[in-house]
Amino acid sequence: MTQQGDNWWDKLYDESVPDTAPTVSGDTLDDHFATTPGATPEPPGPTGSTDLPALPGSTDLPGLPGLPDPRVASLAAPSDVTGRAPWEAPPEAGPRSFPGPPPPVAPPVEAPTVQVPVPASVPDTEAEAAAEPGADESEADLTVQVPLPRPRAAGFVGSRPPTYEAEPTALPVARPGELAELVADTVLDGARYGTCTLRAASVRGDSARYRGEPRRDALLTARFGHDEAALVLVAVAAGSRAADDAHLAAADACQWIAEAVGRSHARLSEDIRTGRRGDLKSGLHRLTDRTYGKLRARAADRGVAADEYTATLRCLLVPADPECRTRVFFGIGGGGLFRLRDGSWQDIEPLLPEPAAAPGAPVVGFGSPPPAQETETEEGDRLTMNLGVTTAPGPLVEEPVPPPAEPFRFRASVARPGDTLLLASPGFAEPMRGEPALARELAARWADQEPPGLAAFLADTQLRVTGYADDRTGVAVWEA
């Protein structure tokens, strides 16, 4: 504190300073009452019966006719010893309650129409009627309560309901040092760009919900760039059923492909709008191969086999330019790509070539005949260019050659107004192909011109089918 503040504090609390409280003077209310002309003197009461001792520091107040002495009321009233504040409700009041919904109002009975002359005081315009006092109250009294719509519950199609429950039961096991690896039961997202409306949902399967296993499907939605040059990416990955860390591999695949697309989004967006299909396919193929290369490296770091830390990956690119209706699909692994057009589903999954129909000539060293400049010795060794250099024999392979990696899938199509494109994970694509009732029900629900909201789309993706209990991830794009 400053010196000035210290002096002020000393003067305020100095014991030598006399108290500044007002003193009681002779000019009291009794003096004024006694000198008032025509004042009625106080009648004397019985000795020792109703006389109250004078309160310290106060003056005697005479009792008025017909009014109790305030001192008697203060002594007779019980004191509040509960410790409540003046604004608190007494304990017997109970918890605060809120009124419930009003009872339904019966529709008014229509009376016969009678022509009544309109008096001059009746307002002629709606503005004057709204200005009339009580107009809003009477209108509100006649309003009937309309229930708010709720999203459809998760139903089922088929002859009987599925074995598992429709709602989550058990949570996955959590480890204190690995809480960042937890996966939510459900992921829901959506957006609207250009002429399309996007809805995306990923739901843990009934089997995983019952067993307390994490959701192996991963979903990522991202927008790169701004305005008409922006590019929307939706990545869907599904981990292997037998792998313990399948959900981590799926999440890594989605994150790494999104990072690769994000770094090249300007070039990709330009290629989509200008229709350079060859450049798109080769560029996206390279980005996908790099993603799987990172997955193999991560598997080596974790000390597991490459096929134990992998996932299927399916992506969709949607440009934000309203003048561009090209939709690009690419990825590796199983799943489904469907299109709802004119009320019917079309399976537009890119067809993979048969192994026997692979084009191109054999590669040198892998089954091709030796060139003309190469000869063989009597022992079967191959000589190159007749220089006397003997090639080492190939290693002995006792185990079968591992199958080749999944082929790259690519499709670029132009959407029509009214189309609905559905990108599905394996757990969603299998019932779409195996249960016609599911495809018919979704076609009936999505045939409207207006896309469903997020809650309604989530309920649609959870339409259950007996025998299909895997995770479901679906991305739908409605074309305006």
PATI-939900 format. One record per residue (C-alpha): residue number from 1; residue in three letters; chain; x, y, z. Coordinates in nm, 3 decimals, padded with zeros to 5 digits. Example, Ala and Ser with C-alpha at 12.3 -4.5 7.8 and 13.67 -1.06 7.14 Angstrom:
BEGIN
NODE  num  residu  chaine     east    north       up
NODE    1     ALA       A   01.230  -00.450   00.780
NODE    2     SER       A   01.367  -00.106   00.714
This chain:
BEGIN
NODE  num  residu  chaine     east    north       up
NODE    1     MET       A   00.000   00.000   00.000
NODE    2     THR       A   00.110   00.359  -00.060
NODE    3     GLN       A   00.187   00.605   00.215
NODE    4     GLN       A  -00.141   00.781   00.151
NODE    5     GLY       A  -00.330   00.454   00.180
NODE    6     ASP       A  -00.150   00.372   00.508
NODE    7     ASN       A  -00.251   00.708   00.659
NODE    8     TRP       A  -00.611   00.654   00.556
NODE    9     TRP       A  -00.608   00.308   00.714
NODE   10     ASP       A  -00.457   00.442   01.040
NODE   11     LYS       A  -00.709   00.722   01.066
NODE   12     LEU       A  -01.000   00.484   01.009
NODE   13     TYR       A  -00.895   00.225   01.269
NODE   14     ASP       A  -00.714   00.449   01.519
NODE   15     GLU       A  -00.842   00.366   01.869
NODE   16     SER       A  -00.785   00.724   01.985
NODE   17     VAL       A  -01.046   00.856   01.743
NODE   18     PRO       A  -01.390   00.862   01.906
NODE   19     ASP       A  -01.673   00.662   01.751
NODE   20     THR       A  -01.860   00.858   01.484
NODE   21     ALA       A  -02.192   00.679   01.533
NODE   22     PRO       A  -02.492   00.908   01.590
NODE   23     THR       A  -02.581   00.969   01.955
NODE   24     VAL       A  -02.929   00.946   02.096
NODE   25     SER       A  -03.069   01.290   02.152
NODE   26     GLY       A  -03.379   01.407   02.332
NODE   27     ASP       A  -03.554   01.477   02.007
NODE   28     THR       A  -03.726   01.137   01.986
NODE   29     LEU       A  -04.051   01.010   01.843
NODE   30     ASP       A  -04.206   01.013   02.194
NODE   31     ASP       A  -04.128   01.380   02.231
NODE   32     HIS       A  -04.297   01.461   01.901
NODE   33     PHE       A  -04.594   01.237   01.985
NODE   34     ALA       A  -04.642   01.397   02.327
NODE   35     THR       A  -04.642   01.749   02.185
NODE   36     THR       A  -04.888   01.667   01.910
NODE   37     PRO       A  -05.222   01.844   01.975
NODE   38     GLY       A  -05.506   01.603   02.054
NODE   39     ALA       A  -05.279   01.308   02.103
NODE   40     THR       A  -05.427   01.033   02.313
NODE   41     PRO       A  -05.210   00.943   02.608
NODE   42     GLU       A  -05.105   00.580   02.644
NODE   43     PRO       A  -05.330   00.397   02.885
NODE   44     PRO       A  -05.148   00.247   03.177
NODE   45     GLY       A  -05.134  -00.129   03.178
NODE   46     PRO       A  -05.146  -00.366   03.470
NODE   47     THR       A  -04.844  -00.353   03.686
NODE   48     GLY       A  -04.591  -00.619   03.597
NODE   49     SER       A  -04.818  -00.788   03.336
NODE   50     THR       A  -04.759  -00.638   02.993
NODE   51     ASP       A  -04.485  -00.387   03.060
NODE   52     LEU       A  -04.181  -00.485   02.855
NODE   53     PRO       A  -03.837  -00.384   02.963
NODE   54     ALA       A  -03.674  -00.120   02.755
NODE   55     LEU       A  -03.444  -00.263   02.491
NODE   56     PRO       A  -03.085  -00.145   02.514
NODE   57     GLY       A  -03.006   00.142   02.282
NODE   58     SER       A  -03.368   00.200   02.186
NODE   59     THR       A  -03.657   00.416   02.301
NODE   60     ASP       A  -04.001   00.313   02.414
NODE   61     LEU       A  -04.260   00.303   02.138
NODE   62     PRO       A  -04.616   00.357   02.259
NODE   63     GLY       A  -04.872   00.104   02.143
NODE   64     LEU       A  -05.131   00.230   01.900
NODE   65     PRO       A  -05.496   00.138   01.939
NODE   66     GLY       A  -05.581  -00.191   01.762
NODE   67     LEU       A  -05.218  -00.269   01.669
NODE   68     PRO       A  -04.991  -00.510   01.855
NODE   69     ASP       A  -04.668  -00.388   01.994
NODE   70     PRO       A  -04.391  -00.470   01.742
NODE   71     ARG       A  -04.169  -00.581   02.027
NODE   72     VAL       A  -04.422  -00.844   02.130
NODE   73     ALA       A  -04.444  -00.976   01.775
NODE   74     SER       A  -04.068  -00.996   01.749
NODE   75     LEU       A  -04.044  -01.189   02.074
NODE   76     ALA       A  -04.329  -01.424   01.994
NODE   77     ALA       A  -04.216  -01.512   01.638
NODE   78     PRO       A  -03.998  -01.822   01.626
NODE   79     SER       A  -03.650  -01.762   01.499
NODE   80     ASP       A  -03.523  -01.934   01.178
NODE   81     VAL       A  -03.235  -02.153   01.289
NODE   82     THR       A  -03.206  -02.365   00.974
NODE   83     GLY       A  -02.938  -02.147   00.824
NODE   84     ARG       A  -03.128  -02.083   00.499
NODE   85     ALA       A  -03.086  -01.769   00.301
NODE   86     PRO       A  -03.396  -01.549   00.272
NODE   87     TRP       A  -03.441  -01.644  -00.096
NODE   88     GLU       A  -03.411  -02.021  -00.044
NODE   89     ALA       A  -03.722  -02.238  -00.044
NODE   90     PRO       A  -03.808  -02.433   00.270
NODE   91     PRO       A  -03.695  -02.797   00.273
NODE   92     GLU       A  -04.051  -02.926   00.266
NODE   93     ALA       A  -04.104  -02.760  -00.072
NODE   94     GLY       A  -03.931  -03.053  -00.254
NODE   95     PRO       A  -03.744  -03.041  -00.585
NODE   96     ARG       A  -03.835  -02.795  -00.851
NODE   97     SER       A  -04.076  -02.936  -01.106
NODE   98     PHE       A  -04.160  -02.833  -01.460
NODE   99     PRO       A  -04.502  -02.851  -01.618
NODE  100     GLY       A  -04.565  -03.138  -01.856
NODE  101     PRO       A  -04.708  -03.112  -02.205
NODE  102     PRO       A  -05.058  -02.967  -02.214
NODE  103     PRO       A  -05.343  -03.210  -02.280
NODE  104     PRO       A  -05.451  -03.238  -02.643
NODE  105     VAL       A  -05.708  -02.982  -02.740
NODE  106     ALA       A  -06.019  -03.120  -02.905
NODE  107     PRO       A  -06.087  -02.968  -03.245
NODE  108     PRO       A  -06.356  -02.703  -03.228
NODE  109     VAL       A  -06.702  -02.799  -03.345
NODE  110     GLU       A  -06.792  -02.616  -03.659
NODE  111     ALA       A  -07.105  -02.408  -03.614
NODE  112     PRO       A  -07.337  -02.321  -03.901
NODE  113     THR       A  -07.223  -02.019  -04.093
NODE  114     VAL       A  -07.426  -01.709  -04.022
NODE  115     GLN       A  -07.388  -01.385  -04.211
NODE  116     VAL       A  -07.335  -01.111  -03.954
NODE  117     PRO       A  -07.286  -00.749  -04.052
NODE  118     VAL       A  -06.938  -00.630  -03.969
NODE  119     PRO       A  -06.942  -00.335  -03.727
NODE  120     ALA       A  -06.733  -00.031  -03.794
NODE  121     SER       A  -06.503  -00.107  -03.499
NODE  122     VAL       A  -06.378  -00.437  -03.649
NODE  123     PRO       A  -06.030  -00.387  -03.802
NODE  124     ASP       A  -06.011  -00.425  -04.178
NODE  125     THR       A  -05.644  -00.525  -04.212
NODE  126     GLU       A  -05.426  -00.793  -04.056
NODE  127     ALA       A  -05.194  -00.531  -03.914
NODE  128     GLU       A  -05.480  -00.369  -03.727
NODE  129     ALA       A  -05.598  -00.708  -03.603
NODE  130     ALA       A  -05.251  -00.791  -03.473
NODE  131     ALA       A  -05.247  -00.459  -03.288
NODE  132     GLU       A  -05.569  -00.543  -03.105
NODE  133     PRO       A  -05.504  -00.629  -02.739
NODE  134     GLY       A  -05.549  -00.997  -02.664
NODE  135     ALA       A  -05.525  -01.107  -03.027
NODE  136     ASP       A  -05.207  -01.311  -02.968
NODE  137     GLU       A  -05.347  -01.475  -02.654
NODE  138     SER       A  -05.664  -01.593  -02.821
NODE  139     GLU       A  -05.467  -01.724  -03.117
NODE  140     ALA       A  -05.225  -01.911  -02.891
NODE  141     ASP       A  -05.509  -02.072  -02.698
NODE  142     LEU       A  -05.648  -02.227  -03.017
NODE  143     THR       A  -05.308  -02.366  -03.133
NODE  144     VAL       A  -05.298  -02.756  -03.132
NODE  145     GLN       A  -04.965  -02.912  -03.017
NODE  146     VAL       A  -04.797  -03.093  -03.313
NODE  147     PRO       A  -04.544  -03.370  -03.220
NODE  148     LEU       A  -04.194  -03.319  -03.356
NODE  149     PRO       A  -04.077  -03.583  -03.606
NODE  150     ARG       A  -03.819  -03.833  -03.484
NODE  151     PRO       A  -03.572  -04.033  -03.695
NODE  152     ARG       A  -03.668  -04.383  -03.790
NODE  153     ALA       A  -03.547  -04.650  -03.549
NODE  154     ALA       A  -03.307  -04.916  -03.670
NODE  155     GLY       A  -03.532  -05.186  -03.811
NODE  156     PHE       A  -03.453  -05.505  -04.002
NODE  157     VAL       A  -03.539  -05.671  -04.329
NODE  158     GLY       A  -03.582  -06.041  -04.393
NODE  159     SER       A  -03.787  -06.321  -04.245
NODE  160     ARG       A  -03.667  -06.285  -03.884
NODE  161     PRO       A  -03.479  -06.033  -03.669
NODE  162     PRO       A  -03.102  -06.068  -03.619
NODE  163     THR       A  -02.964  -06.252  -03.319
NODE  164     TYR       A  -02.777  -05.960  -03.166
NODE  165     GLU       A  -02.930  -05.653  -03.010
NODE  166     ALA       A  -02.978  -05.339  -03.215
NODE  167     GLU       A  -02.800  -05.108  -02.970
NODE  168     PRO       A  -02.443  -05.117  -02.830
NODE  169     THR       A  -02.386  -05.336  -02.526
NODE  170     ALA       A  -02.016  -05.381  -02.438
NODE  171     LEU       A  -01.735  -05.127  -02.476
NODE  172     PRO       A  -01.389  -05.226  -02.603
NODE  173     VAL       A  -01.113  -05.276  -02.349
NODE  174     ALA       A  -00.916  -04.956  -02.282
NODE  175     ARG       A  -00.551  -04.939  -02.171
NODE  176     PRO       A  -00.429  -04.635  -01.973
NODE  177     GLY       A  -00.126  -04.570  -02.191
NODE  178     GLU       A  -00.311  -04.613  -02.521
NODE  179     LEU       A  -00.626  -04.405  -02.483
NODE  180     ALA       A  -00.556  -04.226  -02.811
NODE  181     GLU       A  -00.623  -04.555  -02.991
NODE  182     LEU       A  -00.985  -04.577  -02.876
NODE  183     VAL       A  -01.245  -04.580  -03.153
NODE  184     ALA       A  -01.596  -04.445  -03.114
NODE  185     ASP       A  -01.891  -04.675  -03.182
NODE  186     THR       A  -02.038  -04.445  -03.449
NODE  187     VAL       A  -01.907  -04.167  -03.674
NODE  188     LEU       A  -02.145  -03.937  -03.864
NODE  189     ASP       A  -02.064  -03.653  -04.102
NODE  190     GLY       A  -02.211  -03.459  -04.391
NODE  191     ALA       A  -02.169  -03.157  -04.616
NODE  192     ARG       A  -02.308  -02.981  -04.923
NODE  193     TYR       A  -02.093  -02.851  -05.206
NODE  194     GLY       A  -02.185  -02.748  -05.556
NODE  195     THR       A  -02.470  -02.963  -05.682
NODE  196     CYS       A  -02.418  -03.255  -05.443
NODE  197     THR       A  -02.508  -03.337  -05.084
NODE  198     LEU       A  -02.279  -03.570  -04.890
NODE  199     ARG       A  -02.375  -03.807  -04.609
NODE  200     ALA       A  -02.126  -04.041  -04.439
NODE  201     ALA       A  -02.166  -04.283  -04.148
NODE  202     SER       A  -01.957  -04.561  -03.994
NODE  203     VAL       A  -02.120  -04.792  -03.739
NODE  204     ARG       A  -01.978  -05.075  -03.532
NODE  205     GLY       A  -02.127  -05.409  -03.625
NODE  206     ASP       A  -02.368  -05.603  -03.407
NODE  207     SER       A  -02.110  -05.876  -03.345
NODE  208     ALA       A  -01.842  -05.629  -03.235
NODE  209     ARG       A  -02.092  -05.451  -03.011
NODE  210     TYR       A  -02.183  -05.777  -02.840
NODE  211     ARG       A  -01.824  -05.897  -02.795
NODE  212     GLY       A  -01.684  -05.561  -02.688
NODE  213     GLU       A  -01.451  -05.531  -02.987
NODE  214     PRO       A  -01.353  -05.199  -03.148
NODE  215     ARG       A  -01.493  -05.083  -03.480
NODE  216     ARG       A  -01.253  -05.199  -03.752
NODE  217     ASP       A  -01.391  -04.963  -04.015
NODE  218     ALA       A  -01.243  -04.614  -04.041
NODE  219     LEU       A  -01.403  -04.307  -04.201
NODE  220     LEU       A  -01.238  -03.976  -04.289
NODE  221     THR       A  -01.392  -03.674  -04.461
NODE  222     ALA       A  -01.180  -03.374  -04.557
NODE  223     ARG       A  -01.196  -03.065  -04.777
NODE  224     PHE       A  -00.882  -02.926  -04.938
NODE  225     GLY       A  -00.871  -02.582  -05.096
NODE  226     HIS       A  -01.128  -02.304  -05.120
NODE  227     ASP       A  -01.416  -02.191  -05.339
NODE  228     GLU       A  -01.463  -02.369  -05.672
NODE  229     ALA       A  -01.113  -02.518  -05.668
NODE  230     ALA       A  -01.182  -02.708  -05.346
NODE  231     LEU       A  -01.170  -03.087  -05.346
NODE  232     VAL       A  -01.365  -03.310  -05.106
NODE  233     LEU       A  -01.213  -03.646  -05.012
NODE  234     VAL       A  -01.395  -03.931  -04.838
NODE  235     ALA       A  -01.179  -04.229  -04.737
NODE  236     VAL       A  -01.319  -04.560  -04.610
NODE  237     ALA       A  -01.090  -04.833  -04.477
NODE  238     ALA       A  -01.169  -05.174  -04.328
NODE  239     GLY       A  -00.920  -05.369  -04.120
NODE  240     SER       A  -00.875  -05.744  -04.122
NODE  241     ARG       A  -01.110  -05.942  -03.899
NODE  242     ALA       A  -00.838  -06.164  -03.754
NODE  243     ALA       A  -00.589  -05.887  -03.669
NODE  244     ASP       A  -00.584  -05.736  -03.321
NODE  245     ASP       A  -00.479  -05.392  -03.444
NODE  246     ALA       A  -00.710  -05.384  -03.744
NODE  247     HIS       A  -00.873  -05.059  -03.632
NODE  248     LEU       A  -00.533  -04.890  -03.609
NODE  249     ALA       A  -00.432  -05.002  -03.959
NODE  250     ALA       A  -00.760  -04.871  -04.101
NODE  251     ALA       A  -00.714  -04.535  -03.931
NODE  252     ASP       A  -00.355  -04.508  -04.059
NODE  253     ALA       A  -00.462  -04.588  -04.414
NODE  254     CYS       A  -00.726  -04.313  -04.412
NODE  255     GLN       A  -00.491  -04.058  -04.259
NODE  256     TRP       A  -00.200  -04.126  -04.494
NODE  257     ILE       A  -00.405  -04.121  -04.813
NODE  258     ALA       A  -00.566  -03.796  -04.697
NODE  259     GLU       A  -00.224  -03.640  -04.638
NODE  260     ALA       A  -00.109  -03.749  -04.985
NODE  261     VAL       A  -00.421  -03.615  -05.155
NODE  262     GLY       A  -00.402  -03.293  -04.957
NODE  263     ARG       A  -00.049  -03.221  -05.079
NODE  264     SER       A  -00.156  -03.274  -05.441
NODE  265     HIS       A  -00.515  -03.146  -05.426
NODE  266     ALA       A  -00.457  -02.850  -05.661
NODE  267     ARG       A  -00.326  -03.073  -05.940
NODE  268     LEU       A  -00.591  -03.338  -05.878
NODE  269     SER       A  -00.872  -03.083  -05.885
NODE  270     GLU       A  -00.743  -02.941  -06.211
NODE  271     ASP       A  -00.716  -03.289  -06.367
NODE  272     ILE       A  -01.075  -03.371  -06.266
NODE  273     ARG       A  -01.219  -03.051  -06.409
NODE  274     THR       A  -01.026  -03.079  -06.736
NODE  275     GLY       A  -01.098  -03.451  -06.777
NODE  276     ARG       A  -00.740  -03.580  -06.780
NODE  277     ARG       A  -00.833  -03.937  -06.692
NODE  278     GLY       A  -00.493  -04.093  -06.760
NODE  279     ASP       A  -00.308  -03.849  -06.537
NODE  280     LEU       A  -00.565  -03.899  -06.263
NODE  281     LYS       A  -00.537  -04.275  -06.265
NODE  282     SER       A  -00.158  -04.287  -06.265
NODE  283     GLY       A  -00.127  -04.016  -06.000
NODE  284     LEU       A  -00.380  -04.170  -05.762
NODE  285     HIS       A  -00.220  -04.512  -05.815
NODE  286     ARG       A   00.115  -04.375  -05.698
NODE  287     LEU       A  -00.043  -04.211  -05.392
NODE  288     THR       A  -00.218  -04.535  -05.299
NODE  289     ASP       A   00.102  -04.739  -05.337
NODE  290     ARG       A   00.285  -04.500  -05.106
NODE  291     THR       A   00.011  -04.540  -04.847
NODE  292     TYR       A   00.046  -04.918  -04.849
NODE  293     GLY       A   00.421  -04.883  -04.834
NODE  294     LYS       A   00.380  -04.691  -04.509
NODE  295     LEU       A   00.149  -04.962  -04.379
NODE  296     ARG       A   00.415  -05.226  -04.444
NODE  297     ALA       A   00.676  -05.011  -04.269
NODE  298     ARG       A   00.446  -04.961  -03.970
NODE  299     ALA       A   00.390  -05.338  -03.953
NODE  300     ALA       A   00.765  -05.393  -03.938
NODE  301     ASP       A   00.798  -05.137  -03.660
NODE  302     ARG       A   00.530  -05.316  -03.458
NODE  303     GLY       A   00.692  -05.654  -03.518
NODE  304     VAL       A   00.397  -05.810  -03.704
NODE  305     ALA       A   00.356  -05.951  -04.051
NODE  306     ALA       A   00.255  -05.719  -04.333
NODE  307     ASP       A  -00.073  -05.901  -04.391
NODE  308     GLU       A  -00.166  -05.855  -04.023
NODE  309     TYR       A  -00.140  -05.477  -04.035
NODE  310     THR       A  -00.328  -05.380  -04.349
NODE  311     ALA       A  -00.672  -05.269  -04.458
NODE  312     THR       A  -00.886  -05.224  -04.763
NODE  313     LEU       A  -00.901  -04.865  -04.882
NODE  314     ARG       A  -01.170  -04.703  -05.094
NODE  315     CYS       A  -01.185  -04.330  -05.165
NODE  316     LEU       A  -01.413  -04.084  -05.340
NODE  317     LEU       A  -01.314  -03.743  -05.480
NODE  318     VAL       A  -01.586  -03.483  -05.532
NODE  319     PRO       A  -01.494  -03.139  -05.671
NODE  320     ALA       A  -01.672  -02.839  -05.521
NODE  321     ASP       A  -01.711  -02.673  -05.862
NODE  322     PRO       A  -02.088  -02.676  -05.940
NODE  323     GLU       A  -02.007  -02.694  -06.313
NODE  324     CYS       A  -01.813  -03.019  -06.270
NODE  325     ARG       A  -02.013  -03.338  -06.210
NODE  326     THR       A  -01.721  -03.582  -06.239
NODE  327     ARG       A  -01.693  -03.819  -05.942
NODE  328     VAL       A  -01.369  -04.016  -05.904
NODE  329     PHE       A  -01.342  -04.346  -05.719
NODE  330     PHE       A  -01.014  -04.524  -05.644
NODE  331     GLY       A  -00.876  -04.771  -05.396
NODE  332     ILE       A  -00.762  -05.125  -05.319
NODE  333     GLY       A  -00.959  -05.412  -05.170
NODE  334     GLY       A  -01.317  -05.528  -05.138
NODE  335     GLY       A  -01.629  -05.324  -05.087
NODE  336     GLY       A  -01.891  -05.183  -05.317
NODE  337     LEU       A  -01.970  -04.891  -05.544
NODE  338     PHE       A  -02.339  -04.853  -05.630
NODE  339     ARG       A  -02.550  -04.596  -05.809
NODE  340     LEU       A  -02.922  -04.535  -05.762
NODE  341     ARG       A  -03.064  -04.409  -06.091
NODE  342     ASP       A  -03.433  -04.390  -06.183
NODE  343     GLY       A  -03.529  -04.590  -05.873
NODE  344     SER       A  -03.298  -04.887  -05.944
NODE  345     TRP       A  -02.957  -04.978  -05.807
NODE  346     GLN       A  -02.661  -05.032  -06.041
NODE  347     ASP       A  -02.345  -05.211  -05.931
NODE  348     ILE       A  -02.071  -05.001  -06.091
NODE  349     GLU       A  -01.776  -05.161  -05.912
NODE  350     PRO       A  -01.477  -05.155  -06.151
NODE  351     LEU       A  -01.424  -05.500  -06.299
NODE  352     LEU       A  -01.084  -05.659  -06.245
NODE  353     PRO       A  -00.917  -05.845  -06.533
NODE  354     GLU       A  -00.878  -06.219  -06.506
NODE  355     PRO       A  -00.522  -06.345  -06.445
NODE  356     ALA       A  -00.522  -06.530  -06.780
NODE  357     ALA       A  -00.638  -06.221  -06.964
NODE  358     ALA       A  -00.355  -05.999  -06.846
NODE  359     PRO       A  -00.228  -05.803  -07.147
NODE  360     GLY       A   00.133  -05.759  -07.240
NODE  361     ALA       A   00.425  -05.987  -07.317
NODE  362     PRO       A   00.613  -06.175  -07.045
NODE  363     VAL       A   00.890  -05.984  -06.871
NODE  364     VAL       A   01.248  -06.090  -06.928
NODE  365     GLY       A   01.361  -06.321  -06.651
NODE  366     PHE       A   01.010  -06.427  -06.551
NODE  367     GLY       A   00.917  -06.696  -06.805
NODE  368     SER       A   01.029  -06.529  -07.124
NODE  369     PRO       A   01.241  -06.723  -07.372
NODE  370     PRO       A   01.611  -06.641  -07.369
NODE  371     PRO       A   01.722  -06.380  -07.621
NODE  372     ALA       A   01.913  -06.483  -07.928
NODE  373     GLN       A   02.246  -06.366  -07.788
NODE  374     GLU       A   02.213  -06.601  -07.488
NODE  375     THR       A   02.315  -06.968  -07.496
NODE  376     GLU       A   02.312  -07.252  -07.247
NODE  377     THR       A   02.591  -07.487  -07.144
NODE  378     GLU       A   02.559  -07.860  -07.111
NODE  379     GLU       A   02.500  -07.821  -06.736
NODE  380     GLY       A   02.204  -07.592  -06.802
NODE  381     ASP       A   02.380  -07.267  -06.707
NODE  382     ARG       A   02.295  -06.961  -06.912
NODE  383     LEU       A   02.568  -06.760  -07.083
NODE  384     THR       A   02.513  -06.396  -07.161
NODE  385     MET       A   02.658  -06.223  -07.468
NODE  386     ASN       A   02.897  -06.521  -07.513
NODE  387     LEU       A   03.140  -06.354  -07.272
NODE  388     GLY       A   03.196  -06.668  -07.069
NODE  389     VAL       A   03.013  -06.525  -06.764
NODE  390     THR       A   02.802  -06.789  -06.594
NODE  391     THR       A   02.485  -06.669  -06.422
NODE  392     ALA       A   02.423  -06.795  -06.073
NODE  393     PRO       A   02.137  -07.045  -06.038
NODE  394     GLY       A   01.815  -06.909  -05.896
NODE  395     PRO       A   01.724  -06.969  -05.529
NODE  396     LEU       A   01.529  -07.281  -05.451
NODE  397     VAL       A   01.170  -07.192  -05.369
NODE  398     GLU       A   01.003  -07.465  -05.166
NODE  399     GLU       A   00.698  -07.267  -05.044
NODE  400     PRO       A   00.433  -07.139  -05.284
NODE  401     VAL       A   00.478  -06.789  -05.413
NODE  402     PRO       A   00.262  -06.544  -05.212
NODE  403     PRO       A  -00.039  -06.408  -05.401
NODE  404     PRO       A   00.005  -06.070  -05.567
NODE  405     ALA       A  -00.117  -05.758  -05.399
NODE  406     GLU       A  -00.474  -05.641  -05.455
NODE  407     PRO       A  -00.508  -05.464  -05.787
NODE  408     PHE       A  -00.572  -05.093  -05.801
NODE  409     ARG       A  -00.932  -04.993  -05.872
NODE  410     PHE       A  -01.025  -04.672  -06.051
NODE  411     ARG       A  -01.342  -04.526  -06.200
NODE  412     ALA       A  -01.431  -04.175  -06.313
NODE  413     SER       A  -01.796  -04.118  -06.400
NODE  414     VAL       A  -02.019  -03.822  -06.474
NODE  415     ALA       A  -02.322  -03.794  -06.247
NODE  416     ARG       A  -02.669  -03.705  -06.367
NODE  417     PRO       A  -02.921  -03.493  -06.178
NODE  418     GLY       A  -03.116  -03.721  -05.945
NODE  419     ASP       A  -02.841  -03.984  -05.908
NODE  420     THR       A  -02.732  -04.118  -05.572
NODE  421     LEU       A  -02.381  -04.264  -05.548
NODE  422     LEU       A  -02.308  -04.507  -05.263
NODE  423     LEU       A  -01.956  -04.604  -05.157
NODE  424     ALA       A  -01.973  -04.900  -04.916
NODE  425     SER       A  -01.728  -05.091  -04.701
NODE  426     PRO       A  -01.727  -05.474  -04.723
NODE  427     GLY       A  -01.965  -05.500  -04.428
NODE  428     PHE       A  -02.219  -05.282  -04.610
NODE  429     ALA       A  -02.161  -05.404  -04.964
NODE  430     GLU       A  -02.218  -05.771  -04.879
NODE  431     PRO       A  -02.580  -05.730  -04.759
NODE  432     MET       A  -02.648  -05.489  -05.046
NODE  433     ARG       A  -02.558  -05.767  -05.289
NODE  434     GLY       A  -02.684  -06.061  -05.084
NODE  435     GLU       A  -03.020  -05.935  -04.954
NODE  436     PRO       A  -03.245  -05.779  -05.222
NODE  437     ALA       A  -03.485  -05.654  -04.955
NODE  438     LEU       A  -03.216  -05.417  -04.822
NODE  439     ALA       A  -03.152  -05.267  -05.164
NODE  440     ARG       A  -03.525  -05.222  -05.225
NODE  441     GLU       A  -03.581  -05.055  -04.889
NODE  442     LEU       A  -03.294  -04.810  -04.933
NODE  443     ALA       A  -03.409  -04.731  -05.286
NODE  444     ALA       A  -03.755  -04.650  -05.153
NODE  445     ARG       A  -03.614  -04.429  -04.876
NODE  446     TRP       A  -03.365  -04.243  -05.096
NODE  447     ALA       A  -03.582  -04.199  -05.404
NODE  448     ASP       A  -03.704  -03.860  -05.284
NODE  449     GLN       A  -03.553  -03.547  -05.427
NODE  450     GLU       A  -03.456  -03.418  -05.082
NODE  451     PRO       A  -03.158  -03.602  -04.923
NODE  452     PRO       A  -03.212  -03.735  -04.571
NODE  453     GLY       A  -03.072  -03.556  -04.270
NODE  454     LEU       A  -02.782  -03.692  -04.068
NODE  455     ALA       A  -03.001  -03.873  -03.816
NODE  456     ALA       A  -03.221  -04.028  -04.085
NODE  457     PHE       A  -02.916  -04.139  -04.287
NODE  458     LEU       A  -02.767  -04.303  -03.979
NODE  459     ALA       A  -03.091  -04.494  -03.924
NODE  460     ASP       A  -03.089  -04.603  -04.288
NODE  461     THR       A  -02.735  -04.739  -04.272
NODE  462     GLN       A  -02.826  -04.936  -03.958
NODE  463     LEU       A  -03.107  -05.127  -04.130
NODE  464     ARG       A  -03.020  -05.475  -04.008
NODE  465     VAL       A  -03.015  -05.803  -04.199
NODE  466     THR       A  -02.993  -06.151  -04.050
NODE  467     GLY       A  -02.651  -06.306  -04.109
NODE  468     TYR       A  -02.467  -05.976  -04.164
NODE  469     ALA       A  -02.320  -05.843  -03.839
NODE  470     ASP       A  -01.995  -05.673  -03.951
NODE  471     ASP       A  -01.912  -05.306  -03.931
NODE  472     ARG       A  -02.094  -05.085  -04.178
NODE  473     THR       A  -01.958  -04.774  -04.343
NODE  474     GLY       A  -02.144  -04.595  -04.618
NODE  475     VAL       A  -02.089  -04.269  -04.807
NODE  476     ALA       A  -02.375  -04.141  -05.022
NODE  477     VAL       A  -02.375  -03.845  -05.261
NODE  478     TRP       A  -02.705  -03.698  -05.380
NODE  479     GLU       A  -02.698  -03.503  -05.706
NODE  480     ALA       A  -02.933  -03.204  -05.723
